[in-house]
Amino acid sequence: MLRNSFYIETYGCTSNKADSYIISNILTNSNYIQTTAENAEFLIFNTCGVKEQTENKIKARLRKVYEIYGKNASKYIVIAGCLPHIAPGYIDVIRKIVPTFSAIIDLDKINDIVEIFEYIKQGKHNLIFLAEKSIDKSEFLIDHPPGKITGIIPISEGCQGSCTYCCVKNARGKLNCYNPKNILKNIKYQLNQGIKQIYLTSQDCSIYKYNGIELVDLINKIVNLKNKFFLRIGMINPS
């Protein structure tokens, strides 16, 4: 096993994929090494819980991981993403599946992940790190490996609806739209790496609005960039 190493497994939508890219970048820039589950010190599971089929798949995967690594004191199981937050008390469901999980991390605590890992290394279990406020994830410039074609840019997070059949509001909170200046900076940064397609992502791109700038205004700013690239807009829900 490699010290200061991590493995990350991602489920769900492109917003989750963007979160995983950010986590990987933060850890790599802090001298952590990304490796396999077998060799990693930290096992990170960035989860989804919007669909029952995916929820069950993740729970089965966590049971298997606990069977393999749960009694290994030098392995730290970290659970992030939507699943722990889809319903009140769901953290207790996670605890039954993975009794010795190291931490559940709210992805709005992404700024603190290196410090959180140092805290986990002290050997404590069942730590819960919840964010007090939403952050602007477009501030995190994402690096891609050579040959990568599509770059994902989060433009907002959360939902302004309260649909009884949907857990997105529980999992992602109230709508938080990101600063268009940060979004454009991140797009330019990724295009300069050779990215050919930009994928804007959110739980609902259609409700983007930041200080009077709406989605159509943001798109106009993006397409006026000098680079040549494809622009893809992610999830849009009719209102």
C-alpha positions as CSV (number, residue, x, y, z in Angstrom):
1,M,0.0,0.0,0.0
2,L,1.2,3.5,-0.8
3,R,1.1,6.2,1.8
4,N,-0.6,9.4,0.9
5,S,-2.4,7.7,-1.9
6,F,-6.1,7.6,-3.0
7,Y,-8.5,5.7,-5.1
8,I,-11.8,7.4,-6.2
9,E,-14.9,5.7,-7.6
10,T,-17.6,7.8,-9.0
11,Y,-21.3,7.2,-9.5
12,G,-24.1,9.3,-11.0
13,C,-24.3,12.4,-13.1
14,T,-21.7,14.7,-14.7
15,S,-21.9,17.0,-11.6
16,N,-20.5,14.1,-9.6
17,K,-17.9,13.5,-12.2
18,A,-16.9,17.2,-11.9
19,D,-16.7,16.8,-8.1
20,S,-14.4,13.8,-8.5
21,Y,-12.1,15.7,-10.9
22,I,-11.9,18.5,-8.4
23,I,-11.1,16.1,-5.5
24,S,-8.4,14.4,-7.6
25,N,-6.8,17.7,-8.6
26,I,-6.8,19.0,-5.0
27,L,-5.2,15.8,-3.7
28,T,-2.7,15.4,-6.5
29,N,-1.6,19.0,-6.1
30,S,-1.1,18.2,-2.4
31,N,1.3,15.4,-3.2
32,Y,-1.2,12.5,-3.0
33,I,-0.9,9.8,-5.6
34,Q,-3.9,8.4,-7.4
35,T,-3.8,4.6,-7.6
36,T,-5.8,1.4,-7.5
37,A,-8.2,0.4,-4.7
38,E,-5.8,-2.3,-3.7
39,N,-2.8,0.0,-3.3
40,A,-4.6,3.2,-2.0
41,E,-4.5,4.4,1.6
42,F,-7.8,6.3,1.1
43,L,-10.8,4.8,-0.7
44,I,-13.2,7.5,-1.8
45,F,-16.7,6.7,-3.0
46,N,-18.4,9.6,-4.6
47,T,-22.0,8.4,-4.5
48,C,-25.4,9.0,-6.1
49,G,-28.8,8.3,-4.7
50,V,-31.2,9.9,-7.1
51,K,-32.2,6.5,-8.7
52,E,-33.0,3.5,-6.6
53,Q,-31.1,1.2,-9.0
54,T,-27.9,3.2,-8.5
55,E,-28.5,3.5,-4.8
56,N,-28.7,-0.3,-4.5
57,K,-25.7,-0.8,-6.7
58,I,-23.6,1.5,-4.4
59,K,-24.8,-0.2,-1.2
60,A,-23.8,-3.6,-2.6
61,R,-20.4,-2.1,-3.6
62,L,-19.9,-0.7,-0.1
63,R,-20.7,-4.0,1.5
64,K,-18.1,-5.7,-0.7
65,V,-15.5,-3.1,0.1
66,Y,-16.1,-3.4,3.8
67,E,-15.8,-7.2,3.5
68,I,-12.4,-6.8,1.8
69,Y,-10.9,-3.8,3.6
70,G,-13.1,-3.0,6.7
71,K,-10.7,-4.6,9.2
72,N,-7.6,-3.1,7.6
73,A,-6.6,-0.3,10.0
74,S,-4.4,1.3,7.3
75,K,-7.2,1.7,4.8
76,Y,-9.6,4.6,5.2
77,I,-13.0,4.4,3.6
78,V,-14.4,7.8,2.7
79,I,-18.0,8.4,1.5
80,A,-18.9,11.5,-0.4
81,G,-21.6,12.7,-2.8
82,C,-25.4,12.5,-2.6
83,L,-26.2,9.1,-1.0
84,P,-25.7,10.0,2.7
85,H,-28.0,13.0,2.4
86,I,-30.9,11.8,0.3
87,A,-33.1,11.4,3.4
88,P,-33.0,12.2,7.2
89,G,-31.2,9.5,9.0
90,Y,-29.6,8.0,5.9
91,I,-26.1,8.3,7.5
92,D,-27.3,5.5,9.9
93,V,-28.0,3.4,6.9
94,I,-24.4,3.9,5.7
95,R,-23.1,3.1,9.2
96,K,-24.9,-0.3,9.1
97,I,-23.3,-1.1,5.8
98,V,-19.8,0.2,6.6
99,P,-19.6,0.2,10.4
100,T,-16.0,1.5,10.4
101,F,-16.2,4.1,7.7
102,S,-13.6,6.8,8.3
103,A,-15.6,9.8,7.2
104,I,-18.6,11.1,5.3
105,I,-17.7,14.3,3.6
106,D,-20.1,16.9,2.3
107,L,-18.7,18.0,-1.1
108,D,-19.1,21.6,-0.2
109,K,-16.2,20.8,2.3
110,I,-14.0,20.0,-0.7
111,N,-11.7,22.9,0.2
112,D,-10.8,21.1,3.4
113,I,-10.2,17.6,2.1
114,V,-6.5,17.5,2.7
115,E,-6.9,18.7,6.3
116,I,-9.7,16.2,6.7
117,F,-7.5,13.4,5.5
118,E,-4.8,14.3,8.1
119,Y,-7.5,14.2,10.8
120,I,-8.6,10.8,9.6
121,K,-5.1,9.5,9.9
122,Q,-5.3,9.9,13.6
123,G,-7.4,6.7,13.5
124,K,-10.8,8.0,14.3
125,H,-13.9,6.5,12.6
126,N,-17.5,7.6,11.7
127,L,-16.5,11.3,11.3
128,I,-19.1,13.5,9.7
129,F,-18.0,16.7,7.9
130,L,-20.9,18.8,6.8
131,A,-20.6,22.2,5.2
132,E,-22.2,25.3,6.7
133,K,-22.6,27.0,3.3
134,S,-22.4,26.3,-0.4
135,I,-19.2,27.1,-2.3
136,D,-18.5,28.1,-5.9
137,K,-17.0,24.9,-7.4
138,S,-16.2,26.7,-10.7
139,E,-13.3,28.3,-8.9
140,F,-11.4,25.0,-9.0
141,L,-9.4,24.9,-12.2
142,I,-9.5,21.3,-13.5
143,D,-6.4,19.6,-15.0
144,H,-7.0,16.8,-17.5
145,P,-4.7,14.0,-18.6
146,P,-3.3,14.2,-22.2
147,G,-5.8,13.0,-24.8
148,K,-8.8,14.0,-22.8
149,I,-11.5,15.5,-25.2
150,T,-14.4,16.6,-23.0
151,G,-14.1,19.0,-20.1
152,I,-16.9,19.3,-17.5
153,I,-17.7,22.7,-16.0
154,P,-20.2,23.0,-13.0
155,I,-22.3,26.2,-13.3
156,S,-24.5,25.7,-10.3
157,E,-25.7,23.2,-7.7
158,G,-28.9,22.5,-6.0
159,C,-32.6,23.0,-6.8
160,Q,-35.3,25.6,-6.2
161,G,-38.1,23.0,-6.4
162,S,-39.6,20.9,-3.6
163,C,-40.9,17.8,-5.5
164,T,-42.0,15.1,-3.1
165,Y,-40.8,12.3,-5.3
166,C,-37.2,13.7,-5.7
167,C,-34.3,13.7,-3.2
168,V,-32.2,16.2,-5.1
169,K,-33.0,19.1,-2.7
170,N,-32.0,16.9,0.2
171,A,-28.8,15.8,-1.5
172,R,-27.6,19.1,-3.1
173,G,-29.4,21.8,-1.1
174,K,-30.8,25.1,-2.3
175,L,-29.9,26.5,-5.7
176,N,-26.4,28.1,-5.7
177,C,-25.3,29.6,-9.1
178,Y,-21.6,30.1,-9.7
179,N,-19.9,33.3,-10.8
180,P,-19.7,33.5,-14.6
181,K,-16.2,35.0,-14.4
182,N,-15.0,31.8,-12.7
183,I,-16.9,29.7,-15.2
184,L,-15.2,31.4,-18.1
185,K,-11.8,31.3,-16.5
186,N,-12.2,27.5,-16.0
187,I,-13.4,27.0,-19.6
188,K,-10.3,28.9,-20.9
189,Y,-8.1,26.9,-18.6
190,Q,-9.4,23.6,-19.9
191,L,-9.4,24.7,-23.6
192,N,-5.7,25.6,-23.3
193,Q,-5.1,21.9,-22.3
194,G,-6.5,20.8,-25.7
195,I,-10.1,20.1,-24.6
196,K,-12.4,20.0,-27.6
197,Q,-15.8,19.9,-25.9
198,I,-17.1,21.8,-22.9
199,Y,-19.9,20.2,-21.0
200,L,-21.9,22.6,-18.7
201,T,-23.3,20.7,-15.8
202,S,-25.8,21.2,-12.9
203,Q,-28.8,19.6,-11.4
204,D,-30.8,22.0,-13.7
205,C,-28.9,24.3,-16.0
206,S,-32.1,26.1,-17.1
207,I,-32.5,27.9,-13.8
208,Y,-29.0,29.4,-13.8
209,K,-29.0,33.0,-12.8
210,Y,-26.2,35.0,-11.2
211,N,-26.7,38.7,-10.5
212,G,-29.1,39.0,-13.5
213,I,-27.0,36.9,-15.8
214,E,-29.1,33.9,-17.0
215,L,-28.2,30.8,-18.9
216,V,-28.6,32.3,-22.4
217,D,-26.3,35.2,-21.3
218,L,-23.7,32.8,-20.0
219,I,-23.9,30.8,-23.3
220,N,-23.4,34.0,-25.3
221,K,-20.2,34.8,-23.3
222,I,-18.9,31.3,-23.8
223,V,-19.5,31.1,-27.6
224,N,-17.8,34.5,-28.0
225,L,-14.5,33.0,-26.8
226,K,-11.8,32.8,-29.5
227,N,-11.2,29.1,-29.2
228,K,-13.0,26.6,-31.5
229,F,-14.8,23.9,-29.5
230,F,-18.2,22.2,-29.0
231,L,-20.5,23.3,-26.3
232,R,-22.8,20.9,-24.6
233,I,-25.4,21.8,-22.0
234,G,-26.3,19.3,-19.4
235,M,-29.5,18.6,-17.5
236,I,-32.4,21.0,-18.2
237,N,-35.7,20.5,-16.6
238,P,-38.9,22.0,-17.9
239,S,-40.6,24.4,-15.5
